[in-house]
Amino acid sequence: MSGRTDGTTAGAGGVNAGVKTAVNTAVNTARETAGESDAGTPADTAKKLRPARTNATKQKLFEASMELIGERGVAGVTVDEIAAAAGVSKGTVYYNFGSKSDLIAQLLRHGVDILLARLLSVRDDSADPLAAMDEMIGQAMDFMDQYPSFARLWVSENWRTPSEWQDTFAELRGRLLTVVGAAIDSVAAVYPVDPAVSRGSLETAIFGACFVVGLDRQTYNPERTREQSVAAIMASMRGYIVK
C-alpha cells in the first residue's frame, strides 16, 4: 500500500506539472493568435501600444456579444448592436477587429483564453491526478455558468459544416483537447487504465461533455449542482481506470 502511495505522489507531481505546461502553451498560443504577441506589422504594433485598453474593449465586446447572441443567435446580431451594447463606437470595433466575421473569430479566441486561464488556475500540488482533473472540470462548469451563450455558440457552430469559423473552431478545439489529453495522460501515468478504450475518443467525450452538460444544466436543469455535473463527466474518466 505504501509503495503505491509513494508512486502516486511522485507521479502526480510530474504529470500535473505537465498538465499546467500544456495549458500554458495553449494560452500563450491563443494570445499570440489573438494579436497579443510581439511580432506583427507596423499597423499591428500601433494597435498594441494600448494593450490594457484593447483588452478591456475586447472584454466589453465579448460580454455584450454573448448576451446578444444568446438572445438572437449569431446571424441575428449586427456589429452596430454589439458596439452599442458594449458602449463603444462602431469605428472602434472595425479598427480593432475588421469585419463582423473577424470580430466573432476574435471573440471566440477571447472566450477560450478565459476558459484556459481558469483551467490554468487549477493547483498542481494534488497527490491525485483524478482530483486535479475533477477540479479542472469544475472550473469548466464555472465558465459555462458565467458564459452560457458562449457554450451555445460553440455547440451550434462547432459541428456545423461548412461553418464560417470552421478553421477558428478547429484551432481552438485543438488547444482545449491538448489540455484534456494532458489530464488524461496524468491519470494514465499513475493508474492502470483500460487499453481497449480509445484515448482520443475519451478526450473528445470529456471535452464535449463539459459543453453539453454545462449547457443542459443552464437551459433545462438548473437544479443540478456543480458537483453533480462534475461527477457525471468524471464517471467516464473513472471508468477508464481498471479496478
N, C-alpha and C positions, 0 to 999 in steps of 0.2 A: 504493500500500500504506500509506504513512504517513498519507494523508488518512483512510483507513478506520479506521486505528488510533486517530487523534485523535478521530474521530467516535464510535467505540465507547466510548472512555474517558469523553468528555464526556457522552454519552447515558446510559451506565450509571450514572454518579454520580447523575444526576437521577432516573432511573426506579427505581434501587434504593432511594433515599430515599423514593420513592413507595410502594414495597412496605412499607417499615418504617412509614410513616404509616398505611397501610391496616391493618397488623397492630395497631398501637397503638389505632386506632379500634375494631377488633373486640374487643380485650382489654378496653378500657375499657367498652364496651357490655355485654360479658358480665359484668363485675364489678358494673355497676350493676343488671343484671337479677338477679344472684345476691344482691343486698341489700347491696352494699358502697358505694353512693353516699351522698351526704349527705342526699338527700331521703327522706321516708317518714313514717309515722305515729308517734305517741309510743311505741307498743309497739315499732315497728321501731327507733326511736332507742335505746330501752333495751337492746335486744339488741346494738346496735353499740357499746355502751360497752366491750365486751371483744373488740375485733376480733381480736387475736392469739390469744386463747383460742378464739374461734369458728372461725377459720381452721384452727387446729391440730386442733380437733374434726372439722371437715369433712374434713381430710386423712385422719385416722384412719378415719372412716366410709367415705371413698372407697376406701381401700386394703382395708378389711375387706369392703366390699360387692363390690368387683371380684373378690376371691378367692372369696367365696361364690357369686356369680353365675356365675363361671367353672365352678364345680363343679356347680351345680344349675339354673342359669337364673334369670332374674329372678322368675318366678312361683313358684319353689320356695324362695324365701328370705323370711323374716319380719323385721320390724323388731327383734324381740327378739334374733334370731340376729345381725343386723348390729351391734346395740348391744353384745352380749356379746363378739363378735369384736373390736370396736373398743375395748373396755374402758371404755365409757361407759354411763350408765343409759338405760333406755328413755325416761324422762321428759325427759332432755336432748335426745334425738332429736326427740320430739314438740314440745318447747319451741322448738327451733331450726328445725324443718322441717315440723311438722304431720303429715300422713299419709304412708304409705309411698310413695304416688304422688308427692307433693311432694318427698319425700326423694330418690327416684330422679331426678326432674327437676333438682333442685339438684346432685346428684352428676354428672349429665351435663354441666351447665354448668361444674362444677368441673373435670371432665376436659378439656373443651375449653379452659378457661382455661390448664391446664397445657400442652396442645398448642400453643396460641397463643403462650405465653411462650417455648416452645422455638423456634418459628418466628421470634419476635422476636429471639432470640439470634443469628440469622444476621447476620454482619458485612455492612455496606452499603458497604464500600470496594472491592469487587471491580470490576475493569475490565470483566468479562464477566458480563452478566446470566444467561447459561446456567450459569456456575459458581455464582452466588448461588442459582439455583433448584435446582441439584444439591445444594448444602449444605442448603437448606431441606427437600428431600425426605429427605435423610439424617437430619435432626432428627425428621421424622415417623416414620421407621423406628425410631429410638431410642425414641420414645414407644411405638410398638407393641410393641417388645421388653419394655419395662418394664410396660406395662399391656395385655397381650393380651386380657384379659377385657373391657376397655372396647371394643376393636375388635369382639369377638364380640357384645357388647350392641348396638353401633352397627349392625353389619351385619344382625343378626337383627331389630331393631325399627325401623330407619330406613325400610325399604321395606315394612313391614307396614301394610296398610290394612284397617280402621282400626287405629290404634295409640293406646294410652293417652297416649303422649307425642308424638303427631304434631306438635302445634304447637311443642313444645320442639325437636324434631329439625329442623323447618323453619327455625326461627330460628337455631339453631347451625350448620346446614348453610350457610345464607346467609352467616354470618360467615366460615366457613372458605373458602367459594368466593370471597369477596371477596379474600382473601389470595392464593389460587391465581390468580385472574384478574389481580390486580395484577402477579404474577410473569410471567405470560404477556405482559401488556402491556409489561413491561420488555424482554422479548426482542424483541417485535414493533417496539419503538421503535428498535432497533439493527440487527436482522437483517431481510432480506426474507423474508416469510412467504407461505404459500400461501393466497390469498383464498378458495379453494374449501373450505377446512376451516372448519367452524363453530367460532368461538371459544368459544361456550358449551358445545358438545359436548366440545371439547378440555379445557376447565376441569373439566367433570364427570368425564371419563375419568381425568385425573390425580388428582383428588380421590378418586374411588372406588378407583383402583389403589393408592393409599397404604394404604388399609384392607385391601383384599383381598390384595395382595401381602405386606404385613406379617403378616397373619393366617395366610396359607397357609404362609409361612416358619416361623412358630411351630408350626403344627399338623402339617404334613406334610413340610416340607423344611428342617429346622434346619441342614443342612449348607450351605445357601446363605448367602453372606456379605452383609453390609450393602451393600457396593459393588455386588454383582451385582443386588440388589434395586433399588437406586437407578438403576443403568444401564438396567434393564428398563423402569422407569417413565419415565425420561428419553428413551427411544427414541421415544416418541410426540411428545415436545416437539421433539426434533431432526428428526423427520420433518416437522414444521410449517415448518421453515426451508427456503426454496428454495435449492438448491445453485447 
